[in-house]
Amino acid sequence: MRRRVLVPLAIAPALPPRTSMLHELGGATMGTTWSARVMAPPDTRPAMLEALQRQLDLVVAQMSHWERDSNLSRFNSAPAGNWHRLPDAFFTVLSYALEVAEDSGGAYDPCAGALVNAWGFGARQRYNEANFYAPLPAATQAIVARADRQRLQLDRASRRALQAGGVQIDLSSVAKGYAVDLLARCLEAHGLFHYLVEIGGELRGAGTKADGQPWWVALEGVPGAGEGAGPTMVALHGLAIATSGDYRRYFEHGGRRASHTLDPRTGAPIRNDVASVTVLHAECMAADALSTALSVMGPEEGLALAERRKLAARFLLRHDGGLREVVSSAYQELLQ
C-alpha cells in the first residue's frame, strides 16, 4: 500500500544540542490525555513537567465548562447585564473564536453552548446518560433564533465581556488547540526548540529528533472506513495539526448519526457527508477551530474558505460506503 508524506515547505536544519536526550512526559487533562516528547538536557525533566502542567492547569481554570468554578462557567451562569473582566488566555481564545465565527458566516460559533447542551454534548445531561432525550426541533430553533453570538458584547479595550442573559460560551473546539500552543511556547521560553506536544490527538512539533529526522505522525483516519490510498504521514516541523471528525462523539437519532459537530445556523448535527476535516497550520489553536468550521461548512463552502485563507486542509467525505478525499491547494503543495 502506497504511503504518502506531507513535508513543510521551510526546513530549519539545526539539530538538538549534543547533550540532549529524549524526554517523554504526559498525563491527563481536559477529559483526555496529553504528552510531550522533548529533546532536552538530562536533568530538566522535573522542571519541564511542572512548567507544562502549569500551562494546562491555567487553561482548565479559565476555559473548562466541566469545572463549575472556571472563569467560563462563572460567566455562563452569571445574571444578565454583568460585565466580566476576562483573564488574558480566555480573552485571547474567545476573540480568535469570534473571528473564525465571522469568517465562516456563523458555521463556527463559540457562543453555541446552549445548543451543545441541548444535544447532550455539554458537561451535564449527556447524550449517553439514561435520562437524555434529543431536543425537539422547536427547542433548537428557539436557541438559534436567540442569536447569542450577536448578543454577546466584547469590550476589547478593557478585555471585558457582557453576559446578555443566558449566553453559553463553549470553547471546547479551540481551547485544546490553544493549550497545545501554550505547551510549545512554554518549552521554547525555556530554550527547548525540538519537541512534539499533543493533547487528545491535536499536535504541534518543532525541530528534530537526535538523528535529524522530523517528528513523523500519521494523519488521523476514520475508524471502520478504509481510506484506500494508504496512510499519510506528516513531518511536524514548525507545524500543528488538528482533526475534527463525526465519529468522535455521536448517537443514533432518527436513523441517522447525530454527531457532536453541530451547525449553529440550523441548530442540528451536520448532515453534509463530512467524516473528518484535518487542518495543518503554524498554530494549533487555529487548526483546531478551523477544522471544526470547515466540517460544518462542508466540502464546497469549506473548501472555498480554505482556498481563500490558503489553509492546508483535507476533507474525508462519506461516499458509497467508503471515503472520498478532497484537499485544498495548500495541502497539495505539502504532498511529496
Phi, psi and omega in degrees: 000132183290134176255131178255152180230147174245127183233132179299151182287335180243129181240130174263120190281351186297137178263161175299151176305148184299335180281357184284152170225162182278122174253134177244116183240160178177177180172202181246143176195150172053034180075013180214201180242159175229156178210156176216132172244117191228132171274113187207163177302155187301328189263017187259357187303308182300317180293321178298313182299317180295317181294318180292321180296326178298321179295318180294318180297325179297315181295317179298314183297329183264323193236006181284133173267001174272326181275117185295337183260008178291160177302321180294314181296322179293322177296313184298327183266000183286151177290163181295147174092002182263130172272139182235126172285118184268137173301159188303313183296314179302313181297317180300313183292315179297318179299315180294318180299322178292328175295316178295322177301315180294317183293330183265007180066029178088003176293335174245136185209108179288354178256021181265023182299325178296323178291316177302316180295319182298325181271004174083018180253012177269201185280336184227160184051060186285156182299337182261014177261154188297330185267014182271138172228137179300143183290151174286150180306323181297324181291317181289325178293328177294323178293316179299316183294337180291337175052059184300325181296323178288332181279336177292132177246133180241121176261099186291329181295318181258001179056048180239158176229142179262124172279108185279352181116104177080002178291126181246105177281136176226113183251021185294341180264012179216331184294325180295317176296320177299320179297322175300316178298322178298318178299316180298313181293326178298314179297316182293327177295337177263014176079020181249114189241012180232103189199162168225118180243150187207141171224115176054035178094352174268130190229156172212135182227157178208154178069208183218173170277179185300327183275006179086357178282143175288176177277102181273130175226153178271137174297139181296131177263183179255117182303135176080006181227120178289138182266350171080314187270001181088171184292150175246124180254143180234137176273106180277082181239094186075024182226154171238158182216140177217146180232134172250127183225147181282356183265355187286310176219123181197167171216162180274131183215119180063032179077009180228163178284123174260098185278156175291347176278107185256149174265107182298343181280332181252339183083011184231162174300152182296145177222057185238017178070009177281118175274321177199157171226130176246134178235133172254136186203161176293330182246133181288328176304316180293315180300320181296305182294318184289327177296323176292314180302315181293326177299317180291319184291330179088175190295325182279302180296319181292318179295325178297319177294318179300319179292319181297322182263004180056046179270140172276103187227141175236124175259133168250118186250137176287127188205119176052044177080359179228210181231143174240134183261134174230131184231157178277167179297319181295325175294316181300325180295333180278343183290135178243000000 
